[in-house]
Amino acid sequence: MKKITFAIIAFFALLNVSAQIKEPVKWKTKVEKVSDNEFNLIINGTIEKDWHVYSQFTPDGGALPMYLTFQDQKGNYELIGKAKESTYKKHFNDVFGVDEYYFDNNVKVTQKVKVANPKTTKIKLEFEYQACKEACINDKKNFVFDIPSIEVEDVVVSNTALDTAKVATDMVSAKADDAKPVESEESVKTVEIPKKEEKKGLWTIFFLAFLGGFAALMTPCVFPMIPMTVSFFTKQSKTKAEGKRNAIIYGISIILIYVVLGLAVTGIFGADALNALSTNVWFNVIFFVLLVVFATSFLGAFEIMLPNSWANKVDRQADRGGIVGILFMALALAIVSFSCTGPIVGTLLVESASKGGIAPIVGMLGFSSALALPFMLFAMFPGWMNSLPKSGGWLNTVKVSLGFLELALAFKFLSNADLVLQLHWFERETFLAIWIAIFGTWGIYLLGKITLPHDSPLTHISVGRLFMALMVLSFTFYMIPGLWGAPLKLISAFPPPETYSESPNGVGGSSIVNNEKLPDGAEIGPHKLVLFIDYDKGMAYAKEVKKPVLLDFTGHACVNCRKMENNVWSEERILKILKDEVVLISLFADDKRLLPKNEQYISKSTGSEIETIGDKWTDLMITKYKTNTQPLYVLVDLDGNNLNSITPTTSYNPDVALYENWLKQGISNFKK
C-alpha cells in the first residue's frame, strides 16, 4: 500500500517536469525598411510566465548568453553596430557568483543591416539562446528574413523561420504583422535595467563610491587641505554667514566637477558600450593594466600628476573671487590632489562604467559628496576642527592600503578576460593564491614589518592600525581554505567559480581518486563522484560492473543543475547511492565543441543539423525522452531501457526524500 501511495504522489509531483518538449518562447520576426538599402531585422519573443531568456551581454561564468550569427555576409550586406535589445533585468546569481542579465515576458532584438548587393533578397540568421525556469533549455533557430525590394516603401515583411528544435509545434509565426505599429530603432537603442533592480544597483554604487571618497579624504594630498581651506573661508569672509555660504558653494562645486566627469564618461561611451565592457576581453585587460599602474603609484613607486601649468592657470582664476573664483578653487583642489584621488576616481569609473547606464554619474556623485562634505561641515561648525587628528605618517599608510586594494581588484579584471576566453590560465586557485599573497603582505605592512617609500620611521603602531592589521590577516586566513575547495561565500562574486579550477576538489585534495585508477573515459565530478561524459563509454562500463545507469542531462550554465548537485547530491544518503549503486553519465546539452564531421547528422525527430556534442545530447533527450530541459535524470538498465515505469524521468526537485525514493525504486527494479 505504501508503494502505491508513493507512486501516486511521485507521479503527480513529477508530471509537470517529465516527458515534455518545452517551448517557453514563441518567436516572430519581421523586417523594417529604414532607407533604400538599410533595414532593421527584428526578432520578437513572447516568454512564458516565470521563464527567463538571457541577454547577449550577460557576463561569462553564468547562464549562456544569446548568440546571433548572420550568414553569407561577405559582399551581400553588413551589420551596422551590435544588435540592440529591449529592457532586461539584472540579478546576482549566488550559485555561479556573477550578475545575470535576463528578459521575462517579452524580448525584442533589433539588428540594423546595410545591403550592399541589390540581388540580396534573403538574410539568414542562426539564433541561439538559453531559457530557464526550474529547468533550462538551450535552443537554436534558423531565421530567414525576406528583404523587400528598394522600390517598395515602408514594407514590414514577416518571414518563415526554420525551427531547428521543435517536435510538433511551429514556434515561429509566418503571418504578416502589419496590423501592429512598427517600433522605431530608438525604442530598442538603450539596454536598461528595470527600475527596482536599477535602484538597488545604483544605491550600491553610490555607497561604495562614497566610501571611496572618504578614503581619498584620508590621503596626504587631501586631508591637510581641510583646515587650510576652512580657515580661508572663515577668516577671509566678512561675516560668519558669508564664510559658511562660500564653503557650501565650494563643496557643491567639488560635487559638480566630478559629476560632470561622470556625465562625460556616460556621454562618450553610451549605455550599450558600457554594458559590453564587463565581458570584453581587451577592455578587461586594459583595466587590469590601468589598476596595476594606479596601485603601483599608491604604493610609492611614482606619482601620477597632472601638468603643473594646469594648476597654475586654475589657481590664477581662483583669485578672481566670487562664485566663479570659488569654482576654480574647487577645480584647483581636484588638480592638485590628483596624485591621490586620480587612481580612486579611475577605479570607480572603471567599475561603474562596466555596470552601464548612469552608474558613472552616480559613482562620481557618491565620491564627490564624501570629499566635499567635510569642507562644508567644518566651515559651518569650526569648533569641530579641534577633533581632527593631526597630519602625519598615518596618511601615507592610508594611501598604501588603498594601493593594496587597487592591486587586488586589478586581478578581478584579468580573471574576467581569462573566463571569457576559457584559457584556464587564471583559475580559481591561482586567483586565491594571489589575493592571499596581497592581503597577507598588506597585513604584515600594517604591523610595521615592511616599509615602503614615503613611510615615516615607526617606533610603535597605533591601536587602530593593529586592529586593521588583525582584520586584514583574518580575511587572509579566511581565504586559505578556498584552495582546498571551500566555497568562500563572503567573496563569491570575485574569484572564478568553483568549477573553473585546476582541481574540483582544491589544491592538495588527498582524497581525490587517482586518475590512473579511473575507468576508461571517466573523470571526477561534483563531490568526488566518478562520472562519464561519453554515453557509449559509460554504458560499456556499466555492463562491465553490472550496475544501473543514471543519465544526468545537465549543462555548464544550468543553475538548477548546480542546485541539485549542491543541495541534493551532497546529502550523505544520496551521495552513497550515486557512489556505490549506479554508474553516473553526465551529458552536457550546452557543450559547444564540434562533433567530428563524420559524426554530424540531421536529426530524424526535429530535422535540425546536429553539429555539436551538446546538440547530440539534446537530440537524445528529445528523441527518446520527449523533453528538452535540464536537469533531467533517467535511470536505465544495461540496454538503455527505463527502470522507473510510472515516473521514468525526473527534473529539478529539491525534495531529497522524493529524489531518494525515485532512485531506490529504479535500482530495486534493476535487481529484480
N, C-alpha and C positions, 0 to 999 in steps of 0.2 A: 504493500500500500504506500509506504514511504517513497519507494522508487517511482511509482506512478505519480504521486503528488509532486515530486521534484521535477519529473519530466514535463508536467503541465506548466509549472512555474517557469522553468527554464525556457520552454517553448515560447511563451508569451513575452518573457523578458528579452529574448534574443530575436524575436520575429522581425523586429523593425531594423535589424542590422545585418540580417543574413540573406544571402541569395538575392540581392537586388543590384541592378545596374543603376548606379546613382547618376542622375542628370540634374545637378543643383543649379546649373546656369543655362539659361536659354539665350542664344546669341542671334542678333540681327546685324546685318551690315548694309551700308549704303555709301553712295558717292556724292559728294557735294562739289559743284563746279565753282572755283574761285576766280579764275580768269581763263583765257583761251587755252592755256596749256598747264594750268595749275589746278589741282583737285585735293580736296580733303577726303581721305579714306577713313570712314567712321565705323567702329565696332561698338555696338551697344549690347550690354549683358544685363539680364534680369536674374538676380540671385535669390534663391530660395531663402526663407526665413532661417536665421541662425547660422547660415553658411557664410564663409569668407573667401574672397579671391584676393590674391596678394599682388601688390604693385610691382612694376618693373624696377622700382627704386628701393624695395625692401632690402635692408642690409644683409650681407652674407652671413652665414652661420645659423640662420633660422629657416623660415619657410622658403619654398622655392619662388623666386621672382617670375614675373611674366616675361616671356621672350617673344619678340616679333622678328621673324626672318623673311624679308622680302626677296623674292626670287627673280632671276633674269633681269637685274637692274642695268647692267652694262650696256650703254648705248641706247637704251629704251626710255629710262626715266631715272630721276634722282630724288632722294629723300631730302626734304627741307627741314632740318632740325630733328630733334628726337620726338618720338610720339608723345603727345600731350594726354594727360589723364584727368579725369574728373576728381572730385574731392575724395581723399582717402582718410582713413583713421590711423592713429598711431598708438601702439600698445607695447609695453615691455613684456617680453616672454621670458618668465623666470626659469623655464626648462632649458632653453637654448642660451639664455643670458644676453639677448640682443633685443633691440627695438624691432617691431614688425609693422609694416605699412599695408593696410588691407582695405578692401571695399566690402560693404554689405548692402543688401537691397538692389543697388544698381551700380554699374560701372560703365564708363564711356571712355574709349581710347580713340584719339584722332591723329592720323599721320598725314601731313601735307606732302604732296609729291609734285614734281615738275616733269612733265612728259617731254622728252627730247625727240622721240621718234613718232611722227604723226601716224605711223602704222600700228602703234601700240593701242590695242583695244581691250586688253585684259592685263591685270596685275595680280599675281599670285602671292599669297601670304601664308606662311606656316606660323601658326599662333599656338604657343604653349603656355599653360598656366596650371597653378595648383589651387584647389578649393578644399577647405577643411571645415568640419563641424566637430562631431565626435570621432569622425574618421576623415581621412584625406583621400582625394583622387588627384591624379596627375593626368591631365588631358592634353591632347594635341589635335588641332583642327587645321584644315587647309581651306582658306577662303579664296574665292576668285572675285575680284572687283571688275565689273564691266565699265570701261571708261567711255563716256559718251563722246561723240564727235564734237569738234570745236564749234560747229555751226549751231548746235543745239544750245539754247540759253537756259542757264539755271536749272538743269535737269538733275533730279535726285533719282538715282537708279539703284534698285536692290540687286542682289546677286545670289547666285546659288553657292552655298557653302558645302564643300566636300567634307563631311563629318567623318573623322578617322577613328572615333571611339564610341560609336553608337551601336546598339544592338537592334532596337526596334523602332525607336522614335527619332525623327529628324529634328535636331535641336536648333537648326538654323532656318529662319524664315526666308522663303523665296518670294514673298509677296512684296509689292511696292509699298513704300512708306510715305507716299506723298501727302497723305492726309494730315500728318503731324508736321508742325513747324520745324524747319531746319535750324539747328543751333549753329551759331557762328563760331569761328575759331576762338574768339576771345572767351567764350564760355567755358572752354577747356584749357585755357592757356596756363593757368596757375594751379599747381598742385598744392592744395591747402590741407591743414589739419583741422578737423571739426572743432567747434568752439570749446567743448568741455575738455577734450584732450589737449587742445592748444593752450587753454588757460592754465592747465596743470603744468605742462611743459615749460611755458613761459615764466611761471612763478618760480619754478626750479632754477631756470637760467638766471632770473633776477637775483635770487637768493645767493647762488654760487658766485655771481659777478659782484654782489655786494660784499661777500667775504673776500673776494679778490681785491676790491678797492680798499677794504680795511687793512689787508696785508700790505698793499702798496703804501698805505699811510704810515706803516711802521718801518719803512725803509729809510736809509740815511739821506736819500735825496729829497724826501717829502717832510718827514717828521720835524726837522729843525725849522722848516718854513712856517709851521703853525704859529709859534709865539711871535716870530718876526712879522708875519702878515697881520695877525690880530692886533699887535702893538701899533702897526702903521695906521690901521683904520681907527683905533680908539684914540690915538694921540693927534693924528692929522686932521680929524674931523672937528668941526666947530662945536658940535653938540654930541651927546651920547647917542641920541636918536639917529643922527646922521651917520655916525660910525656904525651903528647896528644895521642901518639900511644899506650902507655901502658894502658891508660884509656879506649881507644876504644877496645883494646883486653879484658880488664876487663868486659866491657859491653857486648861484644859478648860472653864471657864465661858465664855470667849470663843467657843470652838467650839460649845458648847451654845446660846448666844444666837443665833448665825447659822443653825445647823441648824434651830432652832425656826422661824426666819423662812422657811427653805426649805419646812419642813413646812406652814406656814400658806399659802404660795402654792399648793402642790400640793393642799392640802385645800380651799381656796376655789374653785379653778378646776376641778380634776379633770383626769385624763389626757386625756380626749376633747377638752375645750375647749383644753387647752394645745397639743395637736397641731394643732388648727384655726387657732391663732393665726398660724402661719407663712404661711398663704395668705389670711388675712382682710384685706381691703383697709384697713378702718378701724383695726384693731389695728396694722398696719404703719405707717400714717400717724401714729397716736398715739405709737408707739415712736420714729419719726423725730423728732417734735417733742420728746419727752422727752429723747432723747440729745443733741439740739442744745442744750437747756437745760442739761444736765449739762456739755457741752463748754464752753459759754459761761461757766459757773461756774468750771471748772478754768482757763480762760484768764485769769480775773481780773476779769470784769465784775461779779460779785457772789458772795456766799457763800450756800450752801444750808445753813441751820442749823435744828436743832430748837429749840423754845422753851426759854429758859434755866431756866424753872421746872422742867422735866423733869430737867435736870441737877442742880439744887439739891436736889430731893427725893431723887433717887437717891444723891447724894453723902452726904446725911444718913444714909441707910440703910447706906451703906458703913462708917460709923463704928461700927456695931454689933459688928464683929469676928466671928471665927469663919468658918465656911464660908459662911453667909448674907451676911456682910459682904463677903467676897471676891467672891461672885457679883455683888453690887451694884457693887463696884469695876469688874468687867468690863463691866457694863451702863453704868456711867458713862463708861468708855473709848469704848464704841460710840456713845454720845450725843454726847460732846464732840468726837470725831473725825469726826462725820457729814458735815461740810462737805467732807472729803477722801474718806472711804470711801463716802458715800452714792451719788455718781454711779457708782462702780465696782460697788457692790452692785446698783444699779438696772440697769446694763447686763448684768451677769451673770445676773440674774433674768430679764430680757427674753430673752436668748439661750437660756438653759437652759429657760425656760418654753415656748419655741417648739418644743423637742425633745420635750416631754411626759414623762409617767411621773414617775419620781423624780429626774429631771435637776436640778430646782431644789434638792433636798436635797443631792445630790452636789456641785453647784456651790458651795453655801454651806459644805459640809464642806471642800472644797479651799481656798476663800478664807480661811476662819477658821483652818485649820491653818497656813497660811503666816503669818497675822497673829499667832497665838498662840505659834508655835514659838520665836521669838527670846526672848520673855519667859521661857519655861521654861528654855531652854538657858543664857542669861546668868545666870539665878539659880542654876543648878546649877554653872556654871563662871564665877564673877565675873571671873576673870583675863582672859577674852575681851573684856571691856568696853573694855580699853585699845586694842584693834584697831579699834574702831568709829570711823568718820570723824566729825568734829565737825559739829554742825548749822550750816546756813548757807544761802546763796542757792541752792546746788545742789538743795535740797529743793523749792524753787518751780519749778526747771527740770523736775524730775520731774513735778510736778503739771501744768505747762503741756503737757508732752509727752503726758501722758495725755489732756489736752483735745483735742489734735490727733487722737489715735487715736479718741476718742469721736466727734468730728465726722466722720471718715472712715467709721466704722461706721454712723453715722446714715443715710448716703446709701444703704447697702445695703437698709435697710428701705423707703425711698422707692422704690428700684428695684423691690423686690418688689411693691409696690402697683401700680406702672405696668405691670409684666409681667402681673399678674392681669387688669387692665382692658384690656390691649393698647392703651393710649393712644398709645404711641410718643412720649411727651413726654420720656422719660428714657432714651434709647437708649444703646448701648454707648459711643459716642464721648463723649457728654455725661458719663456716669459717669466715664470715664477722665480726661477733662479736669478734672473736679472733684477727683479723687484726686491727679492730678499737681499741681494748684494747692495742695492741702492739704499733701501731703508735701514739696513744694518749699519752701513757706513755713516748714514745720517745720525743714527743713534749714538754711535761712537764719537762723532763730531760734537754732538751736543754734550757729551760727557767730558769734553775738553781734551780728548786723546789725539785728536787730529786738528791741526791749524791750517788755515788757508790764507791766501793773500788778503790783506786789509783787515785781518783779525787782530784785535788788541791782545797783549800778553795777559794770561789768566793766572791768578793766584788761587782762585776758587770759582765754583759755579754757583749761580743763584738757585734757590729752591724751585722757582718756576721753570728754570732750564732743566733741572733734574727731573721734575715731573714730566716735562715734554720729552726728555730722553727715554724715560720709562714707558711712555705711551708709544713712542716710535718703535722701541725694541720689542714691546709686547705685540705690536702689529706684525713685526718681522717674524717673531716666533709663531704667530698665528698662521702665517703663510707656509711655513715649512712643511706641515703635514700634507699640503696640496701636492707636493712632489710624490707622495705615495697614494694619491687618489682622493684625498679629502675634498669635498665639494666647494669649500670656501665661499659660503653663501653671501658673506658680507661684501665681497668684491666680485660677485659672479658676472657683472657686466663688463669687467676689464680684461681678464685673461681669456684666451681661446677656450671654447667649450671642452668638456672632459673627453669628448670623442676625438678631438683634434690633438692627439698627444702621441708621444713616442711609444707609450705602452698604456693600454686602457686601465691597467692596474697600478700605474705610478712607477716612479723610479725605484728599482731595487726590490720590487714585489717578489718575495721569495716563494710565495705560494702559487705563482703563475705556472701553468703547465708548460713544460719544456716543449718547444716546437718539434724536437726530434721524436717525441712520443705521440704527437698528434697523428690521427689518421690522415690518409692522403686527401687533400682538398679541404681539411678542417682548419679552423682558426679559433682564437679566443674571443668571445663576445662579452656582453654585459655580465657582471657578477662572476667572471671567470668561467662562464659556460663554454663548452666546446660546441661549436656550430659549423654548419656548412653553408656556403653561399652559392653553391652549384647544386642544382636539383639532382642531376644524374649521379654525382659522386656521393651525395648524401643518401640517396636511395640504395646505392650499392653497399655503403657501409651498414645501413640498417639491415639489409639482407644478411650481411656477414655476422652481425651481433644478434640478429633476430629480435629487434625491438621495433615498436610502432614509431611512426614519424610524425612530428609536429611541424607542419608547414607554417611559417611565420612570414606572411606577406607584409612587408614593412617599407619604410622609406627613410632616407637620411634626414629629410626635412619634415618628418611626421611627428608633430608634437605629442599626440596621444599614444603613438608607439613608444616614445620615451617615457611617458607617464606610466604606461603598463609595465615597462621594464623596471622603472624606478620604484613603483608603488605596489605592484602585484607580484612580479617575478622575484622581487627582493625578499618576499616573505619566505621564511625557512621551509614551510611545508610545500610551497610551490617550487622553490629552488631545488629541493630534494627530488621532486618528480622530474624536473627538467634535466637534472644532472644524471639521474640513475635509471629512469624508466622509459625515456624516449630519446630518439635521435632528432636533434633540432636543426631544421633547414630554414635559414633566413633569406628571403628573396626580396631584393630592393627594387620597388617599382619605379623609383626615380633615378636609377643608375643610368647615367648618360653615356657610358662607354659603348662604343660601336661594336656590334657583332661582326665577326668575320664575314666578308662578302658572301661566302658560300652558305652561311647560316641565316642570312637575311631572307625574309619571305613576306608574302601577302597573307594577312590573317583571313581564314575562311569564315570566321564569325563576324568580323567588322569590315573586312575589305581594306584595312589600313596597312601601310607598309611597316613591317616590324624591323627596325634598323638598330635599336639599342638593346642592351641587356634588360633595361627597365621595361621597354616595350614588350619584350618576350614574356616577362613575368606578369605584366598587366594583361596581356592576351590570354595567359593561362588562367588568370582569375576570371576573366570574362567568359572564356570558352567553357571552363569546367565547373566554375562555382557561381556563375551568373551574377557577379558583382565586380566592382572596380574600386573599392575603398580599402584603405589601410588605416589601422591594422586589421588584418584578417588572419584568423587562426583555424587550421584544419588538421584534425587527427586522421591519418590514413594508415592502412596496412601496407604490407610489403609489395602489393600490386597497385598501390595508389588509390584503393577504394576507401570511402568514408567509413569511419568507425563509429561515429555518433549518428544514429539513424534519425532521431527526432529533431535534433539541432545539430546538423552536420558541420556548421561553421559558427564561430563567434567573433565578435569585433571588440571595440573598446568597451570594457566593463570593469570599473574599479572594485567591484564586489569580489573579494578574494575567495570567499566561500563558494560562490557560484562558479567561478573560474576553476577552482579545485575540483568541485563535483563534476564539472564538464570533462576535465582531464581524466579523472578516475573512471568515469563511465566509459570513455573511449578505450582506455587501457584495459579495463575489465573485458570489454567486447573483444579486444585483440587476443586475450589469453584464453578465451573460450574454445 
